[in-house]
Amino acid sequence: MKYLIFSLLLLVLSLKGYSKKNDHKYYDEKYRPQYHFTPEKNWMNDPNGLVYYAGEYHLFYQYNPLGKEWGFMHWGHAVSKDLIHWTHLPIAIDPDDNSKDKSHATAWSGSAIVDENNVAGLQQRKKKTLLIFYTSWECGQRLAYSNDKGRTWHKYANNPIIPVAKDDARDPKVFYHRPSRNYVMVLYRKPDNVETLKGTSFYTSKDLIHWELQSHLVGFYECPDLIQLPLEGSKDIQKWVLLNGNGDYKVGEFDGKSFTPETAAKVLDHGKNFYATQTWSNHPQGKVVQLAWMRGGEYPDMPFNGQMTFPCELSLRTTSTGLTLCKNPIDAIASLHLRDKELIKKNKNIIPGIKGNILSGISGDALHVKGKFDPKTSDGFGFIVRNGKKEIGTEIRYDSNKKLLECLGGKALVGTKDGFIQFEILIDRASIELFINNGEVVFSSCFNPAENDDDLTFWTQGGEVLVDQIEAYVLKSAWGDK
């Protein structure tokens, strides 16, 4: 009887989901992103527990099921086969100790892995166990697990795995370090609540249950991530990158117990809305793919509050400023291109004025633009995004003399490479993301354009600019038929 009731419930839920996805109004509100992840309703912040298993990418996130403001943190959950099209699943983690408080014992940020060798001893039958490591606020670091591909979750009976202490510890990121044959937990801590000691602590474990503190590095803040990347152009050199919640990072070496920086802190993202970075564990091609919360975005009169950045692949490159962490949109963005609404032009000299707009004919609230430009004699050039007949849209401006790029309050120095500067732009209903010179400089920012002002304009001033090549694509929604 219980099985029959459960089966009927699943059928009702699936039919409910089917009807929603075929409702032309679903995910079609004024400021609803069309290919950036958002919850159906209510507050969302940090991405959590990014892990791949059995053909699915899991995305968990900080979620308030009670309203559009921060607080009462649970773990929301969604899965995808391509990091573009997402299916919402039930809440995975709720507050501990039946807490009804806004913060105490609520489920704060953390990470997830696949327990490939069942070292935690929680596996049942053939499916591998998925493990979630999270901070229960004021109640220590805790563990939850799933034996059914992440559909249901159980909290470990002997939580916490790291007891609470007066050290403001949170946001565990766990991974396997093959050289030392240990699991590593990277954890933000402020030992003894001393402000000058706040930074990143490194723990190790053999069984994912018992953890030992190995070292502490002062100078980093919450939501840490530690990743290893090959250096572009080298077959043998690999480096470790330690990231802050805001994306600031240092490159160095990691021996399984401590991180030794080899660079000063550098900025990964120059936009105004980029925070709580995390990378996917267990990526099927071994790629390092990152997601972040677009903190501070505003969505007036929307049922939801919060969106993620578009998933990006990370790489490590030697540039004019030294070792540089670069990021670019995953290739799957091309699956959303509307091939009957595209523009591709090459080798065009553009003179000042906008009457001869090279992008004339391309308009929309979800666009993907790629271009390669020689500034030549121009004093500056750029784009006007979501331009209208009555209202001027949002400007992306490159000052050719100062070599300064500006957009939505973000600024960064950008030089040319072999005489050219490359742009890749993702435009959605509430955000603009810029990737310059193959991801060496990045901006992630939110905005609130006027409805139906959908034109895209390319301009130059003070002289001509050579458009070596430009491509512009209108994007279809990732959320079904509109």
N, C-alpha and C positions, 0 to 999 in steps of 0.2 A: 504493500500500500504506500509506504514512504517513497519507494522508487517511482511509483506511478504519479504521485503528487509532484515529485521533483521533476519528472519528465514533462508533465503538463505545464509547470512553471517555466521551464526552459523554452517550451514551445510558445507560450504567451510572450515571453521576453523577446524571442527571436522575431516574432511577427510584429511586435511593437517597434523593434529596431528597423525591420524591413520597411514598415510604413513611413517611419521618419526619414529614412534615407531616400525615399522616392517622393517625399514632399518637397515641392520646389522651393518652399520657404526655409527649409532646414539649412542652417549654416549660411544664411543669405542676408543677415542683418547689415546695416550700413557700415559698421566698423568691424565686421566679422572677417578675420583673415581667411583667405581661400586656400592657402597651402602651408600655412604655419599652424602648428598645433595650438588649439585652445580647448578648454573644457566646455561641455554643453552649457553649463551655468556655474555661477559662483566664483569665489576667489581661487586663484592658482599662483604658486610661486615656484621655488626651485625644482628643476628636474632631479629625480632620484632613481636609484636602482636600475640604471640603463644596462641591460643585459640581453644577449641573443641566445636563444635555445630552440632547437627543433623547428627551424624555419620561421621563427617569429622574433622580431625586435620588441622588447618590453620597454615601455616608458611609464615610470611611476612619477608622481609629482606631489608637492605639498598642496593640500586641498582643504578648503573649508566648506563642508556640505551645508552649513547653516546660513551662509550669506556671502556677500561680495567684498567683505573686509577680511584682513588677516586675522587669524586666530583659530582655535579649536582644530589644530592640524591633524589631518588624516593623510593617508597615501592614496591618491587617485591612481588609476591604472588604465592603460591602453596598450594595444598590440598592433603591429604592422608587419607586412611581409617585405616592404620596400622603403620604409622610413618616410613615405609620402602619404599613403592612405591608411588611416587609423581606425580601429574598432575600439569603442569604449567598453571597458569591463567594470564590474563592481569594485567598490572601494576595497583595497587590499589590506591596509593596516589602520586600525582605529586606536584611540588613546588607551593607555594602560590603566589598570586599577579602576576601570569604569569611570574615569575622570570626566567631569563635566565642566572643568575649569578651562579658561581661555588658553592657558599655556601649560600648566602643571600636568606632567605625565602624558602630554600630547606627543604625537609621532612626528618628530622633526627629521631633518634630512639624513641621507645615508646612501648606501650602494647595494648592489646585488652581484652574485656570481653563481656559476654552475659548479656544484660539488662533484667534479668529474670522477673522483676516486672514493667517494663516500667516506671521507676522513672524519666528518662530523657524526657518522653513524646514524643518519636520519632517513636514508633512502629506503623506499618500499618498492618491491617488485623491480621492473626494468627501467622505468623512467628515472633520469637523474634528478637529484634534489636541487631546487633553486633556493638559495639562501639570501635573505635580506638582512643587512646590518643597519641599524638606525639608532638615532638618539631619542630616548624617551626623556623629555625635558625634566630635569631635576631628579631623574630616576636611573641614570647611567646609560651605557651603550647596550643595546639589546639585539636579539636574533629572532627572526621568523623564518619559516621554511614552507615549501610547497612540494608536494609529490605528484601534482597533476598539471604540470606545465604552467603553473602560476595562476590557475583558476581559483584555488582556495588556499588560504594561508593559516598557519598555526604558529603561535608564539612558543618559543623554546621554554620548556618547563622550569629550567634553572636560571632564567634571566635574573639580573643583568650579567652579561659576560664580562663587562668591565664596570665595577660599581661606581656609583656617583661619588664625586669628591668635590672639594671646594676649588675647582679649577676650570669651570666654565668649558667643559669638554663637549665637543659635538662634531657631527658630520663625518662619520667614518667612511673612508674609501678603502676597499679591500681588493687585493689581487694576489696572484701567485707569482713568486719570484723564483724562477727556475734555477739560477746558479746556486742559490743558497738552500733550495728545496724547502723554503718556508713560505707561509702566507704572510703578507704584510698588511697592516692597517695603518693608514695615514689619517691622523686625527687632529683637528684644531683643538688647541688647549691654551689656557692662560693659567699656568701653574700657581697655586695658592692665591689665585685672583690678583696677581701682581701684573699691572698693565704693561710694564716694560718687558715682561717675559712671554707675552702672548706670541704664539707661532704654531708650528707644526710638529707633532710628535709621531714617532715611528714605533709601532709594536710588531711583534712577530708571533706566529703560532704554527704548530704542526697539525692541529686538529680543528681549527676554526672556532674552537670553544674557549680554550685557555690562552690568554694573551700576556706577553711580557714586554714591558716598556724598554726600548733599546736606546733611543736618543731623542733630543728635542732641538729644533732649529727655530731660533727667534726671528721674527720679522714678517711672518705671514699671518693671514687672517682666515676667516671661516671658509667652508666648502673647498677644502684642498683637493687637488688631483695630482697624481704622479704617473707619468707615462714615459715609455721608451720609444724612441724614433730613430730610424736610420738617417744619416746625413746624406742629403741629395748629392749624387755624383760620386759617392763612395760605396764600395761593396762591403767594407769591413767596419766602418766607424758607426757606432750607435751611441746616442746620448740620452740622458734622462732629463725630463722637463717637469719642474714642480710649479703648479699653478695656484694662484690665489682665487678666491671667489669672484673677483672682478676681472679675472683673466690675466692680471699681471703675472709674470713668470720669470724663472731663472733656469738656465741650462747648466747641467753639471753631471756628476757621477753619483751612482747609488750602489752601495755594496750589500744591500739586503738589510742593513741596520741603520745606516745614516746617509744623508744626502749632503754632498759637497758641491756648493755652487762654483761655477767657473765664469759666470757672467753677472753683471749687475741686473737689477730688476728691469724688465722691459714690458711695454704695453702691447697686449694682443689686440685689443679692440678700442678704437678711438671714438666710438659712438656714445650716446648718452643713455642707452638702455641695454646694458649687457652685464649679466651677473649670474652667479651660482653655476659656473661651468661644470660639466661632467662629461666623461667619454664612455662609449659603450664597451662593456666587457664581452670577450668571447666573440668578436666580430668574425664572421665566416671566412673572410678573405684576409684577416689579420690587419685590416685597416684601423686607423684611430679616428673615430668619428665623434664629433663634439656637439653638444647641445647646451643652450643657456636660456635662462629666463630673461625676458625683456623687461627688467625692473623699471618701474616708473611710467610705463605706458598707460594711457588713459583711453577709456572706451565709453563715452557718454551714452547713457540710456541703454546700454547693452545688458543682456542677461548674465554675461560673464565678465571677469576682471582678471586679465593676464593672458599672455601668449609667449610661446617659445620662439627662439631664433630658428632659422632653417638649418637642418643638419649639415655640418661641414666636415670635410676630411682634413686632418692636420698633417703637416709635413715640416721638416727641419731643413733650413737652407742657409748657406753662408752668403750674406749680402754685404753691402757697403757699411752697414752698422754692426757686422759680426754675425754670430749665430742667431738666426731669426726663426721663430715659430710662425708658420704661414697657415692660412686656412682658406679653403675654397668650397663652394657648394657641391654637394654630392651630385654625381652624374645623373641621378634619377630625376632631377629637375626637368630634363628634356622630355620625360614621359608626359608632361603637362602641356607641352607646346601645341598650340592649334596651328597646324601646318597651312591652313587656308588663311591665317592671319599672321603672316610673318613678313619681315622686310630684311633684305640683305643687300648691302651696297659696298663697293670697293673703290679705292683710289679717287676720292673726291676732295677738291680744294674748296673749303668753305670760307666765305668772306663775311665781315660783320653785317649784322641785321638778321632778322628772323623770318623775313618773307619767303626765303627759299629754304625753309626748314627741311632738312634731309630726312627727318623722321615723320614727315607729314603722312597721314593715313594710318599711323599706328596709335591706337588709343585704348584705354582700358584701366581697370583698377587692380589688375594682376598681370605684371609684365616681367620679362626677363630680357635684359639688354647686355650685349657684349660689344666692346669696341677697342680699336687700337689707333692712337692718334699721335701725330707729330705736331707740337705746338707752333713750329715755324715762327712767324712774325706776330702771332697773337699775344696780347697782354693777358688774356685769360679766355677760358672756354668752359663749357659745361652743359648741363641739362636743366630744364624746368619740368618737374614731375607733377602730374595731376594738374596741368594748366587748364584754365578756363577762359571763357570769353569776358567775364566780368571780374574775376579774381585771378591774380597771378599765383601760380602754383609754388611748390617748394623747389628751391634752387640747389643744385649741386655745382659748386664753383671751384675751378682750378686756376690759381694765379700763376701764370707762366713765369713771371719775373721772380716772385718770392718762392716759387715751387711749393705753394701752400694749397691744400685741399680743404674745403669747408662744406659741411652739410648739417643742417639742423643743430647747430651749436657745437658740433664736433670739429676739431682741427687737427691736421697732421702734415708734416713736411713730406713731400713725395717727389723724388727725382725721376728723370727719364731713364730708360734702359735701352741702350743702343739708339738713342734719339727718340724713342717712343714711350708713351705712357698707356697702359692697358686698364680698361674699366670692365668690371662685371657688376651689374646692378640687379637686385631683386626688389621688386615693388609689389606690395600687397596692400590691402585696404587700410591697414593701420601701421605700416612699417616700410622703411627703406634700408636695405643692406648693401654696402659697397665693398667690393673686393678689388684692390688696386695692385697692378703689377704681379698678377698671378698669386694673389693672397698675401703679399708682404705687408700691406696696410689695409685694415678693415674697419668699417664703421657699421654699427648696428643701432638703429634709432627708430623710435615710434613717432607717428604724426597723425593728425586728424584732418585730412583734406576735405574740401567741400564735395558734397555728393554730386555726381554727374560731371564734375570737372575732371576729364579723363585724358586730356591730350598730353603728348610728350614732345618736348621741343629741344633741339640741339642748337647751341648758339656759340658765337665767338665775338670778341671785341678787340679793337686796336690793331687788327691785322688778321691774316688768314691762318687757318689750321688745316692740316692734311688729315683727312679721314682715310687711313689705310684700309680699314674694314670696319663695318658696323653691322650688327645683327640685332633685331628686335622681334620678340615673340609675345603674342598675347597668350596668357595661360588659362587653361580651364580649371575649374574648381576640383580640389582633391576630395570633395565631400559629396560626390554624386551629381546627378543632373540638377541644373539650376532652373 
